[in-house]
Amino acid sequence: MINVTVKFFTTLREITGTRERTIEIGEETMVEEVLDKLREEYGKAFEEYVYEKDGKQLSSGLQFLVDGRNIFTISGQKTKLSQNSVLAIIPPIEGGFTA
């Protein structure tokens, strides 16, 4: 078993009630398995925020980083996690500079 930390921001922090969560999972676990576990635990609000309407594709408005690297530059949802990996689910940046 390995430990992985998941970091939540803004809306996900409200849905989960926490900034981060450490999950004990099996070795060779992939991002999709951690997200499935979180979906089961946090329910429909988590699913609707993290996934597209089909419930399978991750939301295109979010960034998913493993140890600071975008999972889509690695292996997408199949990105493997290792001991002490950090999965951060980053919301879109809103607002902007106004002169």
C-alpha positions, 0 to 999 in steps of 0.5 A: 500500500502507498499513500497519495495526497489529493489537494482540493481548491475552491469549489472542490474544497467546499464539496469535500470539506477539506483542503487535502486528503491522504488516501491509502491505495494499492501500488500501481494505482492510477489517477482514474482509480483515485478519482473513482474512489473520491466520486464514490465518497463525495457523490454527485456534486464531486462527479458533476464538478470533476467530470464532463456530462458523460461521467467518464471524461474529465472536465476540460475546465480543470487541470489535474497535476501529479507532482506538479505535472499535468496528467495529460502530458504523461498518461492522462487518467492512466497516470500511475501514482507512487508513494507520496504522490500529490494529485492536485485538482486545479480550477480554471483561473477566473477574472483578469486584470483591469486597467 
